[in-house]
Amino acid sequence: MFPDVESDRLLAAARRTTEPVAAARLVTEAFFQVSRTADPAAMSPLADRLSALRSDPARPHTEVLFHTVAGAVGVRTRKPHATRHLEIALRLIETHRLHADPLYLECAMFCTLTLMRPQEIRPRFAHLVAAADTEPARRARLVSMLGLGDAWSGDLLRGRVGLHEAQRLARAAQRLDIEAEVTSWLIKIEAMCGDLAAAAACLPQARDLAARSGSHWVAAHIAECAATLHLASGDTEAWLGMLEFLVDTVVGVNSGLIFEHRWELATHYALHGRPDAAAALLSGMPDPPLGWPGAPALPAWRGWIAQPTDFAAMARFEASLAGLNRPVERLSRPRMAWLLGAQHARLGRRADATRLLEAACTGYAAIGAAGLLAQVMADLQRVGGPGGPAGAGPSGAVPAPRPHGSQPTEAGGVHTPAPDGPQLTEAEARVARAVAGGLSNREVAALLGVSAKTVEFHLGNIFRKLGVRNRTELASATRTPAVHNGA
């Protein structure tokens, strides 16, 4: 049954129910049915119906349900002070010990994630999810929130396992909306973990599932996940296009990235000779509240964007990274170090570049982000990091001469003026060089820290772009000027 049809059934049952708590439960169940498909504004009447069921004196069970839905709808429609509802709901659930009820357990996990506290999900709720006796669709939703909490708080490998389990449960429950949401998250997580082929396969799957379930919610944030895939693939041009789309459509408010998306795009403009565009992007945009993920570093980052070659501005931005010490910031901190390190490399400050790129490598390695780690390692080795002299390829073993006039980009790659001919992304160029050097797919995978399937995925693109049929023809093609990194 489609979620909206089931929601209509539940709402009709709520209208026939005279007992307020029972009616409130039915309305809240209807909310969870459509929370992954409906336009946020279309869910406002659900909060209104729950408000009408409140009483004086207040019933804790009804109050929890009202504040959960009112808070969720308020956050999604960007109403001020919406998070207060979520805080109240969590406090009531804890005070009245309502976690044993699967509906209230789902409310608690939903509120916690909406408040951007993913690090609390596993320690507070994992044992309750394991013990919950509930229907398949709710179990799929609960397990998906466990997996998302793990990944979002920096345990990517555990999160990936959990989300694959949630995907299996969603399929068993025949819930396309839940499967769509989980698959969209897997685009981003597989890419960060380094399995680019799996991430690329999830992208059309998520779009198809979103369309088949009519999921406004999933359709809106697939682009955010696809942007990470392009970044991990070394495709800076596609990454930039996605970033501009995200900023234009204000995607990212629920993941905490709405500010970072804008700051990243402004950084790109500032570093590519468009200071006025960078300033316009940040003009009138306030710094986020201190509790927002990444907030301790954003004012200094703004200062660096205004003076991208100023060593003092860069030093202030670097010093601010020490304030990013929460689990929810374990993804942000290495990214910011990477941006700074790449800029130091552009300016010829090898020691500063090496220090910051090493910090980014350490941060990504600690959370299992092998896909992003591979990109930073390539930058590190281009400035003379371990494994080879400046200009060496990712392993230091396969030469990777930088074409005349090329410059490293802030996305962690090399920008080459585009001549006529095929364009390989940086990731594809690394695979091409390694394969042309005589390495097998398995050896290339070990060398670059990716899966063999990812190597096969890149090779397919390389053969198509260069018009070659086999490894011998590829080796010949790489000795001509036609092969270059177009990222």
N, C-alpha and C positions, 0 to 999 in steps of 0.2 A: 504494500500500500504506500502511495506517495505521502511524504510528510505532511503536506498541506491538507490532504484528505483526512488523515488521521487526526490532525490538529482540529479540523472542523468537527469531527466526531466528538473529541474530548470537550470542546467548547459547548457543543450542544448538550452534552451530559452535565456540564457545570451549570447550565441554565436551569436544568430540571432538578438540581440538587438544592435542598433547603438548608443543609448543614454547612456553615461558612468554611470550616477547615477543609472539608471534603471538596467543596467547590474550588477553593484556592489551590488544592493539589491538582485538580483537573486542569485548571488554567495554566499552572506552572508546567505540567506535563506537556500541554499544547505548546508552550514557549520552547521547551527543549526539542520538540518535534521540528519546529521551523527555525531554530536558532542558526542553522547552517545554510538555510536557503532564502529566507525572507529578507527583503529590504529592511534595514533597521527602523526606519520611520514607520513601516507597516506594523511593527510590533508594539508601538506605543499604546494601542488600545488594550493590549494584554495587561500592561502595567496599570492602566486606568481601571480595568475590571478587578484586579487584585486590590487596588486602593479602595474600591467600593465595598469590598468584603472585610475590611478592617473594622475593629470594634473598640469600644471604650467600656471597661478596661481592655487593653490589648491582649490578644492571644499570641503567645510566642510563635506557635507553629505557622499562623497566618502571616505574622510580621516578617518572619524569615523569608517566606516565599515572595511577599510584596517587595522587600528590599533587594532581593536577588534580581528579580526581573526589572525593577525600576532602575537599579544600578547598571545592569548590563545594557539596557536600552539607552540609558543616559550617556554611558561612555561611548557607545557606537554612534550616537547622534550628537556627540560633543557638547553635552549640556554641562554647565558649571556645577561643581560639587557632586557629580554623579557618584564618585567613589565613596562618598560618605554612606550611601545606601549599602554598598558592598561590605564596608567595615562593620556596619550594624548587623548585617546578616551573619557574618562570621562570628561576631561576639555572641549573638543569640544562640547560634548552633553550638558553640562551645559551652556557654553557660547552662543550657538545658540538655546538653549531651544528646544531641539528635543524630549523630553520625551513623548510628546503626540502621537508620532508615535510608534505603538507597536513594530516595529522592533528595533528602537533605544532604546526603554525602555528595551527590552530584552538585547541589547548590554550593556546598563548601568548596569543592575543587574548582568549580566554574568561577566563583568569586575570587579565589586565590590567584588564579591565572589572569583574570581580568585586571587585578590589582598589580600585575607584573611581579609576582613573588614566586617564580617557578621553583626556586630552591626549597620551598616548603612543601611541595606536592608529595614527593616520595616519603620523607620522614613522617609526615602527618597522616597520610592517607593510603599508602601502599598496602598495609596490613588490613585496612578496612575494605579496600577493593577486593583483595584476595578472599575475604570472608563473606562478601556481599552475595546474597541470594536474590538475583534480579534477572530481568528478561535480557535476551541476547543484544538488543539494540543499545540498552543502557550500559551493558558490560562493555560493548565496543567503545562507547563514548568515554567511559571511565578509564579504560586502558589507554585510549588515545591521549587523554589528559596526563596520565602518568608518563607516557613516552615523550610528549611535548615538554613536560616539566623537566625531565632529565636533559633533553637536548638543549632547551632554552637556558638552563642553568649551567651549561658547559660540559655535560657528560654526553657527548655526541654519540659515542658507540652504544651506550646503554639505551639512549633515546631511540636510536635507529632500530634496535631489536624490538623495543616496545611498540613502536609505530608499525612495524611489519606485523606484529601480533594483532594490533588493533585493525589493521587492514584486512587480515584474515577473518577476524570476528565480524567486521562490517559486511564482508561478502557473504559470510554464513547467515547473517541476519537479513540479507538482501536490502541493505540500506545504502543506496547510491550516494546520498548526501554525506553520510559519515565517511564512506570510502573516498569520496572526492576530497574532503578536507584533509584526511590523513595522507592521501597520495600527493596533495599539493605540498604538505610539509616535507614529504620525503624527497621532493625535487631539491629543496635547499639542503637538507641534511645529507643526502647521498653525495651531492656536489662538494660540500664541505669536507666530508669524509674521504673524498678522492675517487669515488666510483662515478665517473662522469657519464658512462654509458647508462648506468641505472638511473641517474638523475635525468638524463635526456629522455629515457623511455617513460619516466613518470610524467613529464611535461604534457605530452599529448593525451595521456591517460587522464590526468587531472582535468584538463580542459573538456574532454569528452564526458567525463562523469559529472562535471559541473553543469554542462549543457543538458545532459539527460535528467538531472535532478532539479534543474532550474535554480541552481544555487548562486544567488547574488553574492553571498558572503564569500564563497570560495573563488568565484570568478574575479572578485575585486583584488584578492591578494595573491593570485598565481603569479602575477608580474613580479612581485617582491621576491618570490622564490626563484623565478627564472633569472632575475638579475644576479643572484649568487652563482647560479650555474654558469653564466657568461663570465663572471669574474674568475671563478675557479678554472674555467677553460682557457683563460688568457685572451678572451675576445673583448678587448677594451671598447671597440666601437659599439658592439651590441650592448655591453654593460652600460655605456653612457646613454644610449637611447632608452634603455629600461629605466635608468635613474631619472631622466627627464620626465618620463611618463609617471613615475611614482611621485615625484614632487608636484607635477601638475594636477594629479588626481588625489593628492593627500593620502596615499596609501601608507600604512605603517603605524597608524596611531595605536593599534592594539598590540603591536609587537614592540613598541617603545622606540621604533626607528624613524619616526616621522621627522625628528630633528636631525638625526645623523644623515638621512637621505639628502636633506637640503644642504647641510654642511659639506657633504662629499661632493655634491654637484658644484657648489660654490668654489670648492678647492680646485676642481678640474678647470673651471673658468679662469680662476686666478693664475693657475700654472700654465695656461695656454693663451696668455696675452689678452684676456678679456676681464680686466679688473672691474670695469663698470657693470658687467653682467653679474659678477660675483657679489659686488656691493648691493645691487638691486635685489638679488635673491635673498639676502639677509636683512635688508632694510625693513625696519618695522617688525621684524621677527624677534620676539623676546627670547631670552635664554629660558630653558625649561625649569620647572621647580627643582629644588635640590634633590628631592627623592626620585627624580626621573632617571632611568638608566643612562649613564654617560654624562649626566649633568655637570659633575665636577670639572670635566675637561672642556666643555663646549665654549665657555667664554674665552679661554686661552686659544682654542682652535679658531674662533672667530678672529682674534687678534692676529693670528698667523696668516689667515686668508687675506687680511688687509695688507700684510707685509710679508709676502711669501719668501723673499730672499733674506729677510732680516734675521741674523743669528740670535738676537735677544728674544725676538718673538717666537722663534723655534724652540729656544731653551725654555721659555715659559710654558709652551704647549707640552714639551716633554716632561717638565716637572709636574704638570697637572695630572699626568697619567697615573701618578702614585695614588691619586684619589679614587681610581677605578678598581676597587678591591672587593666588590660584591659579586656573587656568582653570576648574576644576570649581566654583568659587564665583562665576563671572561671572553666574549667574542669581540667586544668593542676595543678593548685595550690593545691587543696585537694588531688590529687593523689600523689604529691611529699611529702606533709605532712604525708600521709598514709605510704609511704615507709620509711620515717625517723622514724615515731612513732613505726612501727613494728620492726625496728632495735634496737631502744632504749629498747623495750620490751625484745628482745633477750639478750641484754646485762645487763638486770636486773635493768634498770633505770626507775623505775615505774613512777615517777613524769614527766619526760621528755616524756615518751611514752604516758601518759594520756593527757598531754597538746597538743601534736601534733595530736593524734588520735581524740581528741575533735575538733581541728581545721578542720580536714578533715571531720568530721561529719557535722559541721556547714556549710562548703563549699558545700558539696553534698546536704544537706537538702535545702539550699538556691536556688539551681537550679533545684530541683525536681528529683535528681538522687537517687531515693529510692533503686534501685537495688544495686548500689555501697555502699550506706549508710549502708545497711544491713550487708555487708561484713566488713566494718570498725567497726560497732557497735559490731560485734562478737569479733573482735580483742580487742576492748576497754574493753569489759567485761572480756576477758581472763586475762587482766592485772589488773583487779579489779576496772573497771569503774562502773558508776551507774547501779544498777539493780542486782548486785550480786558480790560475791567475785571472785578473780582470779580463773579461771578454770570453771566458771559457763557458762552455755549456753547463747544464745543470750538474753533470757529474765531474766536470773537469777533464773527462777523457775524450769526449767528442767535441772537436773544435766548433765554436759558434761565433765566428767573426761578426762584429757589429757593422752593418752596412754604413757606408759613408753618409754622414748627415743625420744618423739616427739618434734618438734621445730616449732615455728611460721615461716611462710614463708613471703618473702617480697611482695608477691602478696596479702597478707591479709588473709592468712589461716593458717592451721596447717599441717605440713608435718609429716606423720607417716611412719616409715619403713614398707614396704609392705610385710605382710605375705601372705601365700597362701590363696586364697579366694576372695570373691567379694570386689570391691573397690567402695565406695560411695564418691562422691564429698562432699565438706564441706556443701554446700547448701542442698544436699540430706540427709546428716547426721543430720543436724539440724531439717529438716522436720521429719525424722525417729524418732528422740528422742522425738519430741513434740507429734507426733501421738501415739507413744508407751506410752507416759504419759497420754493418754486418751483424748486428745483434738480433736475436730472436725476439718474438713478442714477449715471452716470459722474462727474458733478460732486460728488455726495455722497461717492462712493468716494475721490476725490482729496482732498476736504476732510477726511475722517476718517482717511485713511491706511489704507484697507482695500480689498479687491477689489470689483468690481461685483457678483460673485456673492454676496458677503457682504451687500451692501446688499439684493439681491433676497431673500436668505434672511430678513433682518430684516423687510423689508416684508411678506412673507407672514405672519409672526407678528403683525405690527402690524395688518394688515387683519383677521386672524382674531380677535384679542383685542378690537379696537374695533368689529367688526361693520361695517366700511366696505368699499366695493367698488372705489374708485378714489382717485386723488390729490386730487380736488376734495372728496370726502367726508372724506378725512383732514384736509385743511386746515381744514374746518369743525369737525371733532372736536377738533383741537388748540386751538381757541379756547374750549373748554368745560372745566370742572373735571374732566372724566372722565379726561383724559390726565394721568398723573403717573408719576413714576419709582418703581417698587415695589422697587428693589434695596435 
